[in-house]
């Protein structure tokens, strides 16, 4: 179901002008980026087949469901509702961060049943060999660190 197909009164129309000006809240963006850095420190660059990514993402969504149960049924929960709300927020951030990690792989690495293909971060042409940046302070940790021969966008 798309947003246009719902008759739910909780959805309110938004003007095109407001939609064009939409930006992700700075605090939320910061928390997502902080979680991505924590994932990189813990797991390094993750390159997985789509089935593994779906498993990881589903596990995280399961954690969201667990916190929703803690909020929905507080008498059965060992957590105070305020703690469950904080944990829900943290789990949602983890879901988003895992999704972003998967998207980054889709953008920069082509999955093939036999091998992983890396692509230029700018023009997405294939780059042979392992060329992922391992410098966490570089600002492009886990991304393709070199442009391929003939790429003019890296100059």
SULRARA-V687999 format. One record per pair of residues at least 4 apart in sequence whose C-alpha atoms are under 6 Angstrom apart, sorted by sequence separation. I is the first residue (numbers start at 1). GAP is how many residues later the second one is. D is the distance in Angstrom with one decimal. If there is no record, write none. Layout:
I:GAP:D ; I:GAP:D
//
This chain:
39:4:5.7 ; 40:4:4.4 ; 48:4:5.9 ; 54:4:5.9 ; 68:4:5.9 ; 69:4:5.7 ; 70:4:5.4 ; 84:4:5.9 ; 105:4:5.1 ; 112:4:5.9 ; 120:4:4.3 ; 40:5:5.9 ; 111:5:5.4 ; 119:5:4.6 ; 120:5:5.2 ; 136:5:5.0 ; 119:6:5.0 ; 135:6:5.6 ; 70:7:5.2 ; 110:7:5.0 ; 119:7:4.3 ; 134:7:5.6 ; 147:7:5.9 ; 109:8:5.4 ; 118:8:5.7 ; 119:8:5.2 ; 133:8:5.1 ; 109:9:4.6 ; 118:9:5.3 ; 133:9:5.1 ; 71:10:5.8 ; 109:10:5.9 ; 132:10:5.4 ; 133:10:5.7 ; 108:11:5.3 ; 132:11:5.3 ; 132:12:4.6 ; 133:12:5.0 ; 131:13:5.6 ; 132:13:5.5 ; 131:14:5.9 ; 67:17:5.8 ; 67:21:5.3 ; 127:21:5.8 ; 121:23:5.9 ; 64:24:5.8 ; 64:27:5.6 ; 120:27:5.6 ; 60:35:5.5 ; 32:61:5.7 ; 36:61:5.6 ; 32:65:5.8 ; 45:97:5.4
//
